[in-house]
Amino acid sequence: MTGTIKVGAAALHARQLRFYDVAMAAFVAILLLSNLIGAAKISALDLPLFGTVVFGAGILFFPLSYVLGDVLTEVYGYARARRVIWIGFAALLFMALMSWVVVALPPADGWAGQAAYNEVFGITWRIVLASITAFWAGELANAFVLARMKLLTGGKHLWTRTIGSTVVGQGVDTLIFYPVAFWGIWTPELVFAVMLTNYLMKVGWEALLTPVTYLVVGRLKRAEGVDVYDEGTNFTPFRTGV
């Protein structure tokens, strides 16, 4: 790519990265908002040819975190993407703790919003466990597959990496989240219906966003002046350093 140099992940230590922190902030913001606002709401739309489609409302925005995860891994390498995933993991834990504390605080006399507050921000630790575990495993699987495919393809055919990594990462996320969060609460039929619909919509949504991914990746590589290949990278998920 014009204006960039191919480097190993370790070579970034000596470089000033202009937009890494911006990508990290966007990733964490999308992650928190999609989990706080959309994770537990079930929506239904009547679509031509498909009939009534039942899906989790968070599907509209949560896949953007996978797009950003792809961008982070493609531009900055697996280790820096892994660091962002761990930061997102910590942010989800804090969000869960803050939600629990704020909802549990006794309301002041005369304040009538506690029931609505419980409904909107009340959480169960089962859903927290499902969300955090699914996110951590799914995003790391996504980053690992993309980084390894980049080495195998020699950096060519970005679309195969973004879609291939999403097929794996979103599959891991979906298989963990819905059974852990809702089995025994929803009917088995609803769990499987939402799992399948959400998985297909997530993969399809990312496929549709492939031109956007190409655009963002290309501009970031030119702006940073690097194209990172994870040669010699330690791919263990249990590290936060780069």
N, C-alpha and C positions, 0 to 999 in steps of 0.2 A: 504494500500500500504506500503510495507516494507520501513523503513527509514523515514516515515512521521507520523505526528500526526494530528488527526482531531481537528480543532479549529473553533470557531466562528470568524466572520470577525473582531470584536473588539479586539481580542487577537493579531492581527498583529501589533498593535500600538507599542508594546514593542519589536518587532523582527526586525532584520536587514534583509532587502530583497535585495538579491544580484542581481537579474536580472529583477526586475520590471521596472527600468528605461530603460533597453535595449529593453524590449518588448514595452514600450511606444514609444520610438524613432522609432522602426521599424514600428509600427502601423501608426504613423503620417507621416512617409516618404512614405509609400505605399499609404496612403490616398491622400496626396498632388500630388504625381506623377501620380496616376491613374486619378485624376480629371483634372490635367493640360494638360496631354498628350492625354488621350484616351477618354474623356467623349463625345465629340461632333462628333467624326469620326464614320461614318457608313461603315461597311465592309460587304462583301458578299463572301461566300465560297460555292462551289459545292461539296456536300458530297454524297457519295454512300448511297442509300436507302432514304435519306432525301431531295435530290435535292438541290436547292439554299437556303442557310440559311443566312438571313440578321441579323446582330447583331452590337451592339456598341462595338468599339474596346477596350474600357476600361474594358470590361467583362473579359479579359484575366488576369488582375491583381487586379482589385478592390475587388473581392471576398477574396483575401488574407487578407484584412483588417478584414473581418468577421471571418476568421480562427483565426487571432490574437485576435480579440474580444472574441471569445470563449475561447481561451487559458487564456486570462487575467481574465475572469469571473470565469472559472473553478479553476484556481490556486490561484488567489488573492481575489476573491469575487466581488460581484456586485458594492460595493461602489468604489473600486479602478478602476474597469473597467469604471464606470461612470465618474470618474475623468479624465481618459484618453480620453474618448469621448468628454468631454468638452474642453480639451486641443486641440484635433483635430478640434473641432468646431472653436475655436479661431484661429488656424493655417489656416483654410480655409478662414476665414474672412480676415486675413492679406494677404494671397495669392491673394485674389480678389482685395484688395485695392492696393497692389503693382503692380499687372498686369495693373490695370486701370491707375495708376499714370505714370508708365514707358511708356505705349503705348501712353498716352496723351501728354507726353513731346515733344516739337517740335524738329524734327531732325536737326542735324547740316548740313550746306551747304556741298554738295558733298557726303553725306551718302545716299545710294540708297536702304537701307534695310527696310524703314518704311512700305511699303505695305506688305512685307512678315511678318514683325513683327506684324502688325495689324492682318494678317490672322492667325498667329500661336498663339499669346498671347492675341489678342483682346477678350474681354468678354462682355456679356450682363448681366445686373443685374437680368434679368429674369432667366437665367441659374444659376447664383450665388445663387439666392433665392431657386431655385429648388434643387440644389446640396446640399446646407447647410441644408435645412429643411429635405430633404430626408435622408441624412446621420444621422442627429441628431435623428430623429424619428426611423429610421430603426435600428441603432446600439443599442439604448436604449431598443427597443423592443426585440432585439436579446439577450442582456445581461439579461433582466428581465426574459424572458422565460427560458433561460438556468439555471439561479440561482434558480428559483422556481422549475424547473424540477429536479434539483439536490437534493433539499429537499424531493420532492415527491418520488424519486427513491432511496433515501438513498445513493446517490453517485454511484449507479451501472449503467451499460449500458450507458457509455459516448456517444456512437454513437447516441442514441435516443435524447440526449440533443443537440448535435452539429447540427444534421440534423433538428430536430424539431425547434430549435431556428432560424435556417437559413430560413426555410420555412416561418416563421412569419416575421423575420426581413427583409429579402430580398423582401418579398411581400410588406411590408410597404414602403420600399425604392423605389421599382419599381413603385408602384401605385402613389407615390407623384412626383418622379423626371420627368418622361417622359411627363405626361400631363402638368405639370406646365412649363417645359422648352420648349416644342416643339409643343404643341397644337396650331393650327393656322399657324404654320411655316411648319411643315410636314403635309402630308395628314393624315386624321384619320386612314386610312388603314395602313400606315407606322408606325404611333405611336403605334397602337395595335400590329402590327407584331413584332416590336422591343421590346416592353414591354414583350410580351409572350416569345419570343426567349431568351431575356436576363434573364428573371426570371428563366426559365427552365435550362439555361446554368449555372447560378449562383448556383442554388441548386445542380445541377449535379456535378459541379466543386467542391463544398465543400464536397459532398458525396465521390467523388474520393480521396479527400485529407484527409479523415478520418484516414487512417493509419498514416499519417504525424502528424495529430492533436494528436493522441494517443501517438506517440513518444515524441513530444514536451511537452505535458502535463505531461507525466510520468517523464521525465527528470527534468523538472522544479520543480515538487513537491518533488522529491528526493533532488534536489539541495537546495531548500528553506527549506525543512523539515516540510512542512505544507500541509494540505488539507482543504481548507476553506469551511465552510458551512454558508450560510447567514441566520442563525437563529437570529431573532430580528433585522434584517437590515431594515432601513428605505428605502423603494424602490421608493421614490419620485425621478423623474428625475431632479428636479430643485435644486440640490445641487452639489457643486464641492468638498466638503470636504469628508474625509473618517472617 
